Amino acid sequence: MKSLLEKIYYGELSPCTMPTPTTERYTRARDESEHLKEMLVGKYPDCERLLEQYTDELHSTAACESLQDFEHGFRLALQIILDSLTKD
Protein backbone atom coordinates (compact mmCIF):
# COMPACT_ATOMS: atom_id res chain seq x y z
CA MET A 1 0.00 0.00 0.00
CA LYS A 2 1.36 3.42 -0.98
CA SER A 3 1.80 6.10 1.62
CA LEU A 4 -0.18 9.30 1.47
CA LEU A 5 2.89 11.21 0.27
CA GLU A 6 3.48 8.67 -2.52
CA LYS A 7 -0.14 9.00 -3.66
CA ILE A 8 0.21 12.79 -3.79
CA TYR A 9 3.56 12.55 -5.61
CA TYR A 10 2.22 10.19 -8.26
CA GLY A 11 -0.92 12.26 -8.76
CA GLU A 12 -3.25 9.62 -7.39
CA LEU A 13 -4.70 11.89 -4.72
CA SER A 14 -6.20 15.22 -5.59
CA PRO A 15 -8.99 17.27 -3.98
CA CYS A 16 -10.05 18.26 -7.51
CA THR A 17 -11.08 14.69 -8.33
CA MET A 18 -13.47 14.40 -5.43
CA PRO A 19 -17.07 13.62 -6.40
CA THR A 20 -19.73 16.30 -6.65
CA PRO A 21 -21.55 16.79 -3.34
CA THR A 22 -24.77 14.85 -2.96
CA THR A 23 -26.14 16.49 0.16
CA GLU A 24 -29.73 17.65 0.20
CA ARG A 25 -28.57 21.26 0.71
CA TYR A 26 -26.33 21.12 -2.37
CA THR A 27 -28.99 19.45 -4.52
CA ARG A 28 -31.60 22.00 -3.46
CA ALA A 29 -29.28 24.93 -4.22
CA ARG A 30 -28.30 23.48 -7.61
CA ASP A 31 -31.91 22.85 -8.58
CA GLU A 32 -32.96 26.34 -7.49
CA SER A 33 -30.16 27.98 -9.49
CA GLU A 34 -31.17 26.00 -12.59
CA HIS A 35 -34.80 26.99 -12.07
CA LEU A 36 -33.87 30.67 -11.77
CA LYS A 37 -31.71 30.46 -14.90
CA GLU A 38 -34.59 28.94 -16.85
CA MET A 39 -36.90 31.70 -15.63
CA LEU A 40 -34.43 34.42 -16.67
CA VAL A 41 -33.83 32.91 -20.10
CA GLY A 42 -37.59 32.48 -20.57
CA LYS A 43 -38.20 36.13 -19.75
CA TYR A 44 -35.10 37.55 -21.49
CA PRO A 45 -34.08 35.10 -24.24
CA ASP A 46 -31.68 37.61 -25.82
CA CYS A 47 -29.60 37.62 -22.63
CA GLU A 48 -28.89 33.87 -22.51
CA ARG A 49 -25.29 34.22 -23.75
CA LEU A 50 -24.61 37.05 -21.32
CA LEU A 51 -26.00 34.95 -18.47
CA GLU A 52 -23.71 32.06 -19.49
CA GLN A 53 -20.69 34.37 -19.51
CA TYR A 54 -21.66 35.71 -16.09
CA THR A 55 -22.05 32.17 -14.75
CA ASP A 56 -18.65 31.15 -16.17
CA GLU A 57 -16.96 34.11 -14.48
CA LEU A 58 -18.76 33.38 -11.24
CA HIS A 59 -17.47 29.80 -11.34
CA SER A 60 -13.94 31.05 -12.05
CA THR A 61 -14.14 33.33 -9.04
CA ALA A 62 -15.41 30.49 -6.84
CA ALA A 63 -12.57 28.25 -8.04
CA CYS A 64 -10.00 30.91 -7.09
CA GLU A 65 -11.60 31.30 -3.68
CA SER A 66 -11.63 27.53 -3.15
CA LEU A 67 -7.94 27.28 -4.01
CA GLN A 68 -7.08 30.12 -1.64
CA ASP A 69 -9.17 28.55 1.14
CA PHE A 70 -7.47 25.19 0.58
CA GLU A 71 -4.00 26.75 0.69
CA HIS A 72 -4.83 28.65 3.87
CA GLY A 73 -6.29 25.56 5.53
CA PHE A 74 -3.30 23.45 4.54
CA ARG A 75 -0.84 26.01 5.92
CA LEU A 76 -2.85 26.30 9.13
CA ALA A 77 -2.84 22.51 9.55
CA LEU A 78 0.92 22.43 9.11
CA GLN A 79 1.38 25.22 11.63
CA ILE A 80 -0.75 23.30 14.13
CA ILE A 81 1.30 20.16 13.55
CA LEU A 82 4.60 22.02 13.90
CA ASP A 83 3.39 23.80 17.01
CA SER A 84 2.33 20.51 18.60
CA LEU A 85 5.75 18.99 17.86
CA THR A 86 7.75 21.89 19.30
CA LYS A 87 5.88 22.38 22.58
CA ASP A 88 6.37 20.19 25.59
Secondary structure by P-SEA (a helix, b strand, c coil): cccaaaaaaacccccccccccccaaaaaaaaaaaaaaaaaaaacccaaaaaaaaaaaaaaaaaaaaaaaaaaaaaaaaaaaaaaaacc
